[in-house]
Amino acid sequence: MSDIKKDFPILQNNKGIVYLDSTATAQKPSYVIDWIKKFLENDYSNIHRWAYSIAERSEDLYVKSKKKMAEFINAENWREIIYSHNSTYASNLLIWSLRRSWIFKRWDKVLLTIVEHHANIVPWLILKEEIWIEVDYIKVKEDFSLDFEDLEKKFDEKVRTLSITHVSNVTWEIFDVEKIWKIINEKTEIFRNSNENYKKPIFIVDGSQSVPSFKVDVQKIGCDAMFTTGHKFMANSGIGVLWGKQDLLDKLEPVFSWGGAIASVAKSCFKPAGLPDKFEPGTPNMTGAVSLLRALEYIENIWGYEKIQEIKKELENYALEKFAKYDKIKLIGSTNSANRVWVFSFTVDWIHSHDIADYLADYNICIRAWQHCAEPFMWELWINHSCRASLYIYNTKEDIDKLFEALEGAMEELG
Ligand SMILES: Cc1ncc(COP(=O)(O)O)c(C=O)c1O
């Protein structure tokens, strides 16, 4: 058993479990679990309204968590870090705050990619229904990379926002988001030549599947905002992150506003608080914030993203070699490990993905099946649904062997 596996009690307490669903949610190391317990036993109290010592300690840990998160994604300032419940809430919070701040007018265009998760589609579609914006999708090429020609073609003066996933949660392709930022700058220069009032589009990145796997540097990307979700990198569920450049966040009117998000309230009006509190109404998830802090510390303790990449390289290549051996197991995504993360969406012969997942469950192998909250893309592929096995730092080659052994059995018995 790998040393890292020993850090995860759930993998010890469920004998023989092969957990290959970390991309849905990652398991938690003792380091995180123990610190959650210690926090609840020693420091837990409500923040923002404190005079006593445990409340002060809770506040300190909350801010420390944000500082650590800011350091991890290279945000300029920890006040640019807003905590929400998960990526879905974070994207909704941002999109609805943009709407409330009159960033969009009728027929403005929002460019997404065809592989987006529903969390980055549905809020835009609701805006489309509400204020008649246009939503368009950039295609991916046959090798699953982003089709930059299509992006150039669809990028006209009406584009007000590009909201793009960093990593597809179906193909697991890493998109070149820095190149997108370059194109946004080039287009802005061109459009400003003919229209001096042209406003540079806002660039949002969905980092839900990138932050768990590799170093994401928001300043290097150049984007205006990014959201991600703590439970996928070993924090407890219920804590999501919205990061935005301070000048964008300062401009935005928060869509929800009460509790700590308010500076003052009179009978007929109110004044929102400053950053980041104005985006965090009500009592925040203090325990979640502490769990996020400890998850990031845990990543540092195992030698950070370098170690994650090292494990990734070894396991991913091993898994890709296995996939290549079976004609009937078809990978949805590229086999170029430089451009992908360590998750595999696949179909097995003509067997339904639910039947495969059920069969594997009998062998204590945990995978996911169906549409992965990316229905438009699944329809585009004409496959409708697939299986998905994801690796993370606690997986081993033995886990991969067990997966393929069971898949062989499934093909024999169900095929
Ligand atoms: C690319 C992507 N975006 C957004 C989400 C939504 O994350 P959450 O369910 O934590 O809100 C997911 C979850 O799988 C995802 O893969």
The ligand as an SDF file (V2000), in Angstrom:
LIG
                    3D

 16 16  0  0  0  0  0  0  0  0999 V2000
  -15.7670   21.3990  -14.4990 C   0  0  0  0  0  0  0  0  0  0  0  0
  -16.7000   21.4550  -13.3130 C   0  0  0  0  0  0  0  0  0  0  0  0
  -17.3010   22.6140  -13.0140 N   0  0  0  0  0  0  0  0  0  0  0  0
  -18.1280   22.7300  -11.9620 C   0  0  0  0  0  0  0  0  0  0  0  0
  -18.4150   21.6450  -11.1530 C   0  0  0  0  0  0  0  0  0  0  0  0
  -19.3670   21.7930  -10.0100 C   0  0  0  0  0  0  0  0  0  0  0  0
  -18.7370   21.5720   -8.7870 O   0  0  0  0  0  0  0  0  0  0  0  0
  -19.6040   21.5130   -7.4550 P   0  0  0  0  0  0  0  0  0  0  0  0
  -20.5400   20.3310   -7.6200 O   0  0  0  0  0  0  0  0  0  0  0  0
  -18.6530   21.3160   -6.3500 O   0  0  0  0  0  0  0  0  0  0  0  0
  -20.3730   22.7760   -7.3940 O   0  0  0  0  0  0  0  0  0  0  0  0
  -17.8270   20.4030  -11.4400 C   0  0  0  0  0  0  0  0  0  0  0  0
  -18.1420   19.2030  -10.6310 C   0  0  0  0  0  0  0  0  0  0  0  0
  -17.9020   18.0940  -10.9900 O   0  0  0  0  0  0  0  0  0  0  0  0
  -16.9380   20.3140  -12.5460 C   0  0  0  0  0  0  0  0  0  0  0  0
  -16.3570   19.1550  -12.8720 O   0  0  0  0  0  0  0  0  0  0  0  0
  1  2  1  0
  2  3  1  0
  2 15  2  0
  3  4  2  0
  4  5  1  0
  5  6  1  0
  5 12  2  0
  6  7  1  0
  7  8  1  0
  8  9  2  0
  8 10  1  0
  8 11  1  0
 12 13  1  0
 12 15  1  0
 13 14  2  0
 15 16  1  0
M  END
$$$$
